[in-house]
Amino acid sequence: MQYPAPIAHLIDSYMKLPGIGEKTATRLAFYTLDMPDEDVHSFSTALAEVKEKLHRCSICGNITEKDPCTICSNPERDQSTIMVVEQPKDVMAFEDMGEYNGLYHVLHGVLSPMDGIGPEEINIKSLIVRLQKQDRVKEVILALNSTPEGESTAMYISKLIKPSGIKVTRLAAGLAVGSDIEYANSITLKRAVQGRTSI
């Protein structure tokens, strides 16, 4: 069946979201059609604001409304430790845990030669520049997902940092191989941070 153009366009738009197939997108489109006007307007405003008002922190690369972000600009944070994570949602997972009080660096991806993602495509260069400028940093924690891409990215970054004499650690066991940080519970994350080891 051919849907009216606005519905077809909305279905196509929903299908661009991860994990949303045609049936789910169709269901969401018709649900949106039945929503009150003020809810649809609020939803569309929220989508626009995410793109318009959020940008990357010039220091750590995390998403923020102001630059630098609240974590980088907080003098109460431990300035001697930087935790390197894959995505902004990983920062949120560690912050929710409440056991880590250092700084972060967000890569926005991992090395994946098969997908054409090399060191220049993710936020590695700014990490090295940051470490050269900030002599207070004593430890870099590589908190990347336990996937082949995450492991190879961790090893690559470790090789870049080690000549500087900065301690490089990796999250300890507690995170299963192949698991994503964002889905781990706070106890698992706590054990992983506390039991990190040198690499």
N, C-alpha and C positions, 0 to 999 in steps of 0.2 A: 504494500500500500504506500502511496506517495503522500507524505505529510505536508501540510502547509509550510512554506519556506521558513517562517520564524521558528516553528517547532523543529524542523529538520536541522536548522543552524544550531539551535540549543542542544539537540542530541549530539551533533558533531562536537560541540564545545565540551560537553560532559565526557565524551569518549577520549578527550585529550588527557583526562586525569588518570593517574596510575590505578590499575585494577578495575577500571570501569569499562565494561563491554557494552555492546549495543543494547541488550535488553535492560540492563541497569540504567544506562543513559536515557533510554526511552521512558522508563518509569520515573526517573528524576525530572525529566523535562515536563511530563504531564503533572507531576506533583507540584512543580514550580508554577505551572499554569493555574493551579487551584489555590495557591498561596494568596493571602491577603496582599494588596498592593504595597502596604507599608513594609511588610516582611521582604518582599521582592526588592524594593528600593534599598532597604537596609543591607540585604545580601549583596546587591550589586555595588553599593558604596564600600562595603568591607573588602570586596575583591579589588576595587580600584585603589583603595587606600594602602593595601599591602604593597602594591607596585609603586605607588607615588610617594609614600612617606617612609618606607624602609629602604636602607642602603647598607653597604658593608662598612664596618668600622675600619678606618684607615690604619689602625695598629694591628688588630687581631683577625679581621675579616668576618667577625660575627655580624649578624643582622642587628640593626639599631636604628632608632629614630634620630639620635644625636651623635655627633662624632667628636671625640672618641666615645665608645660605648660606656655604659655605667660600670662594667667590670674593669676595663682598662683605666678608667679615670678614678677608681676607688683606691685611695692611699692605704686603706686597711687591708687590701689583698696582699698575699705573700708575693713579693716582686721577684723572688729567687727561683720560682718554679713556673714553667709554662707547659700546659697540657695541650698536645696537638690532637685535634679531632677531625673527623671527616666532614661533618655537616653541622650547621647551627643547632639542629634538634639534639645532637649529642651534648652540646653545652648545656641545654635545658635539662637533660637527663642527669648530668653530674651536679648541676646546681640544685635540682630537686632532692638529690641524695643528701646534700648538706655537709659532706665530710671533706670536701676539697675547697681550699681557700686561696689557691694560686690564680695565675692568669691562664688564658687560653690562646690558641691559634687555630683557626678554622681553615682547612685545606679546600673545601668545596669540591671534594672528589678524591679519587685515588688513581694511581698510575694504572693504566690499562692499555698497553700497546695494541691489543686486538681491536680496541675501540678508537684508536688514534689519540689516546689521552697520555701525553708525556708530561715531563716536569714543568714545561711552560704553560700547560693548560690548567694547572692547579696552583694553589697559593703557597708554593714552596720557597720561591726566591725571596719573598718578603719576610719569611721566617728567618732565613739565613742573614738577611740585612738587619733584621730586628735583633738577632743574637749578637751581631757585631757591634751594634749601637748600645745595647743594654748590658753593661758589664756586671750587673747584679745577678743575672740569671746563672744559677748553679746546676739546675736540673731541667731536662726536657723529658716529659712523659709522653710516650707515643701511645695514644689511646685510640687506635684504629680497629675497625672490625676484624675479626679473625677469619678473613677470607684470603684466598691467594693474592688478590690485588692489595688488600690491606697489609698483608705480611710483606709483600715486595716493596710497597711504599714505605713501610717502617724501616726496612733494611736500607733502602736508598737514602732516606733522611738521616738515619744513624751514621752512615758513612760520610755524609756531608758535615755532620756536627762534631763527630769524635775528634778530629784534629784540633779543635778549639779547646779541648780539655773539659768541656761541659759534660756532666754526667747524663747519659741517655738511658732511660728505663722504658720498660714495656709493661702493660697491665699484666697482672698475675693470672694464674688459673682461676677459674670462677666464671669466666666468659667462655662458653662452649665454642669450638671451632665452627665457623659458618653462621654464628649468631650475630644479630645486630644489637648495638649498644642501646638504641632507643627502646627496645623491648625487654631489656634486662630489668629485674626488680632492684630495689635500692640495696638489699643485703648483698646480692651478687656483685653489684658495682662497688660497694664498700670493701668487700674482700679483695676484689681485683685491684683497687687502688692501694690498699694497705699492703698487699703482697707482691707489689711490682718488683721486677728484677732487672738488673743491668743487662744490656745486650751489646 
